[in-house]
Amino acid sequence: MIYFRIPIAGAAFLICLCTAGCGEIGSMSPGQMEWVRPDSQAQHAGTVYLVRGWVGIFSGGMDRLGREINDSGVTARVFQHDQCAELARTMAERYRSAPDHEPICMIGHSFGSDDALVIARELDKVGVPVDLIITMDPVDEKVVPKNVKLCVNYWQKGIFGSSNFLRGIPLDQQPGGAGKLINVNLLEDGREFRDANTNHINIDEGPKLHREIIRRVLTTCPERAAWAAMHPMPAAVVHLSPGPAADDRARTAAGRIEPSESKAAPR
């Protein structure tokens, strides 16, 4: 079985596809590591990390999807494929020191899908769960790490046989994981999410697939008030001098009794 990343002829073919209008041109701008934060200030809790495919220029739909997710009220940040290792290290460092962090979502296209799974594997090493991964045509990475709560993989079979060129693949779940994996073959059970000309280059661009992805993101990232209700702040530690009165005030501060219950009310 022959595997290759991007041969010269393949790169030329990709450029031809894009210049023929089959792929939306993306940004070459790298993401900023300062964007990696366990908490956001958006309307919805959580952060979505989007990773473009090879070179980034062939994942223009990821830029637009990021803007649409931001418009929906969830913080979305777009990174380049070649930032995978640095992004994984940064997320591992910052999220493991914040155990009550907001939801982590990752979305990848092509090699960016592979990157999302690699990053999740690095987060698993430091005990950080990933709430949602959405992949569009992953290329080489085949296993969803056990710390991923939900992975939805939208894929189409490649046109070059057993090679990994311009293909998508179904994923398997790592043994021992309690998460859920959904493989959606866009040529079979997921035809309602594709357009007639959907291919590996432009799978990240379709409006129908964008709407479905945003629906899943909003399910994972609730509005801030709902998130706060599900994750109340821990009760403050009350430091008081010892004695019956202090014990009474401590119980009152903890919400277990009202002050009037601590002793008989004066008559």
C-alpha positions in Angstrom: 0.0 0.0 0.0 1.5 3.3 -1.1 1.1 6.4 1.1 2.4 9.9 0.4 1.7 13.3 1.8 1.7 15.7 -1.1 3.7 14.8 -4.2 4.7 17.6 -6.7 2.1 16.3 -9.2 -0.5 16.1 -6.5 0.2 19.7 -5.4 -0.2 20.8 -9.0 -3.5 19.0 -9.2 -4.7 20.6 -6.0 -3.8 24.1 -7.4 -5.7 23.3 -10.6 -8.8 22.3 -8.6 -8.7 25.5 -6.6 -8.1 27.8 -9.6 -11.0 26.0 -11.3 -13.3 27.2 -8.6 -13.6 23.8 -6.8 -12.0 25.1 -3.6 -12.4 28.3 -1.6 -9.1 30.0 -1.1 -8.2 30.2 2.6 -5.9 32.4 4.7 -2.3 31.6 5.2 -2.3 33.4 8.6 -1.3 31.2 11.5 -3.4 31.2 14.7 -2.1 32.8 17.8 -1.2 30.8 20.9 -2.6 33.5 23.1 -6.0 32.5 21.9 -5.8 29.2 23.8 -7.7 29.9 27.0 -9.7 27.5 29.2 -12.5 30.1 29.5 -14.1 32.4 27.0 -16.2 35.6 27.4 -18.6 34.8 24.6 -22.3 34.3 24.8 -21.8 30.5 24.9 -19.3 28.6 27.0 -16.4 26.8 25.3 -14.0 27.4 22.5 -13.8 25.8 19.1 -10.3 25.2 17.6 -10.4 24.8 13.8 -7.4 23.4 12.0 -7.0 23.9 8.2 -5.6 21.2 5.9 -2.3 21.1 4.1 -0.7 24.5 3.6 -4.0 26.1 4.8 -4.8 27.7 1.5 -6.9 24.7 0.5 -9.2 25.1 3.6 -10.9 28.4 2.8 -14.2 27.0 4.1 -12.7 26.7 7.6 -12.2 30.4 7.8 -15.8 31.0 6.9 -17.0 28.3 9.3 -15.0 29.9 12.0 -16.7 33.3 11.4 -20.1 31.6 11.4 -19.5 29.9 14.7 -18.4 33.2 16.2 -21.6 34.7 14.9 -23.6 32.0 16.6 -22.1 33.1 20.0 -19.3 30.6 20.5 -15.6 31.5 20.4 -13.9 30.0 17.3 -10.2 30.2 16.4 -8.5 29.0 13.2 -5.0 27.5 13.1 -2.7 26.1 10.5 -1.9 22.5 9.9 1.8 23.1 10.7 0.9 24.5 14.1 -0.3 21.1 15.3 2.6 20.3 17.7 2.7 23.8 19.2 -1.1 23.9 19.6 -1.1 20.5 21.3 1.6 21.6 23.8 -0.1 24.9 24.6 -3.6 23.4 25.1 -2.2 20.6 27.3 -0.4 23.2 29.5 -3.2 25.6 29.9 -6.2 23.2 30.2 -4.7 20.7 32.6 -4.1 23.6 35.1 -7.8 24.5 34.8 -9.8 21.4 35.8 -13.2 23.2 35.6 -12.5 24.5 32.1 -15.2 25.2 29.5 -15.9 22.8 26.7 -13.2 22.0 24.2 -14.3 21.5 20.6 -12.0 20.8 17.6 -12.9 20.9 13.9 -10.5 19.8 11.2 -10.3 19.4 7.4 -8.2 16.9 5.7 -4.8 16.8 7.4 -6.3 19.3 9.9 -8.7 16.4 10.9 -5.6 14.3 11.6 -4.2 17.1 13.7 -7.4 17.3 15.8 -7.0 13.6 16.7 -3.3 14.0 17.4 -4.0 17.0 19.7 -6.7 15.1 21.5 -4.3 12.2 22.1 -1.8 14.7 23.6 -4.5 16.1 25.9 -5.4 12.5 27.0 -1.9 12.1 28.2 -2.4 14.9 30.8 -6.0 13.9 31.7 -7.8 16.6 29.7 -11.1 15.5 28.1 -12.3 16.8 24.7 -16.0 17.4 24.4 -16.4 17.4 20.7 -14.3 16.6 17.6 -15.7 17.1 14.1 -13.5 15.8 11.3 -14.0 16.3 7.5 -12.1 13.8 5.4 -9.4 12.7 7.8 -6.5 11.2 5.8 -4.1 9.1 7.9 -5.2 9.2 11.5 -7.7 6.4 12.1 -8.3 6.2 15.9 -10.3 8.5 18.1 -8.6 8.8 21.5 -10.5 7.6 24.5 -10.8 11.1 26.1 -13.1 12.3 23.3 -16.7 12.5 24.5 -18.2 12.8 20.9 -16.5 12.6 17.5 -18.5 13.1 14.3 -16.6 12.2 11.2 -17.9 13.4 7.8 -16.0 11.6 5.0 -16.0 10.4 1.4 -14.0 7.6 -0.2 -11.1 8.7 -2.2 -10.8 8.4 -6.0 -7.2 7.1 -6.1 -7.7 3.6 -4.7 -5.6 2.6 -1.7 -3.5 5.8 -1.7 -4.1 8.6 0.8 -4.4 11.3 -1.8 -7.6 13.3 -1.8 -9.4 10.8 0.4 -11.4 10.6 3.5 -11.6 7.5 5.8 -13.9 6.2 8.5 -12.6 6.3 12.1 -12.4 3.7 14.9 -12.6 4.3 18.6 -9.7 3.6 20.9 -10.5 0.7 23.3 -11.4 1.8 26.8 -13.1 5.0 25.8 -16.6 5.9 26.9 -17.2 8.4 24.2 -19.4 8.2 21.1 -18.2 8.0 17.5 -20.4 8.8 14.5 -19.1 8.1 11.0 -21.1 9.9 8.4 -20.4 8.7 4.8 -21.5 11.7 2.7 -22.0 9.4 -0.3 -24.4 7.1 1.6 -26.1 8.0 4.9 -25.1 11.6 4.9 -26.1 12.7 1.4 -28.3 15.4 2.8 -25.2 17.2 4.0 -23.4 17.3 0.7 -23.7 19.1 -2.7 -23.5 17.5 -6.0 -19.9 18.6 -6.5 -18.6 18.0 -2.9 -15.1 16.6 -3.0 -12.1 16.4 -0.7 -11.0 19.9 -1.6 -14.3 21.7 -0.9 -15.9 19.4 1.7 -15.3 22.1 4.3 -17.3 24.8 2.3 -20.8 23.4 2.0 -23.6 25.5 3.7 -25.6 22.4 4.6 -22.6 20.8 6.3 -21.8 24.1 8.1 -25.3 24.3 9.5 -25.1 20.7 10.8 -21.7 21.4 12.4 -22.9 24.6 14.1 -25.9 22.7 15.4 -23.6 20.2 17.1 -21.3 22.9 18.4 -24.2 24.7 20.0 -25.4 21.5 21.6 -21.9 21.0 23.2 -21.4 24.7 24.1 -24.5 25.9 26.0 -25.3 29.5 26.7 -23.3 31.0 29.6 -26.2 31.1 32.0 -26.9 27.4 31.5 -23.2 26.5 31.8 -23.0 28.5 35.1 -26.0 26.6 36.4 -24.4 23.3 35.6 -21.0 24.3 37.1 -21.7 26.3 40.2 -18.7 28.0 41.9 -17.4 26.1 44.9 -18.5 27.5 48.2 -16.1 30.0 49.8 -14.0 28.7 52.6 -15.1 30.6 55.8 -12.3 31.2 58.3 -13.7 32.0 61.8 -12.5 31.9 65.3 -13.4 28.6 67.1 -16.4 28.4 69.3 -20.2 27.8 69.2 -20.9 31.2 67.6 -18.3 30.6 64.9 -19.7 27.1 64.2 -23.2 28.7 63.9 -21.9 31.4 61.5 -20.0 28.8 59.4 -23.2 26.7 59.0 -25.1 29.9 58.0 -22.4 30.8 55.4 -22.6 27.4 53.9 -26.3 27.7 53.4 -27.3 24.9 55.8 -29.3 27.0 58.3 -30.6 30.5 58.5 -29.4 32.7 61.3 -32.8 32.6 63.0 -32.5 28.9 63.3 -29.3 29.0 65.3 -31.0 30.0 68.5 -34.4 30.9 69.8 -35.6 34.3 68.6 -36.0 36.9 71.4 -39.5 37.4 72.8 
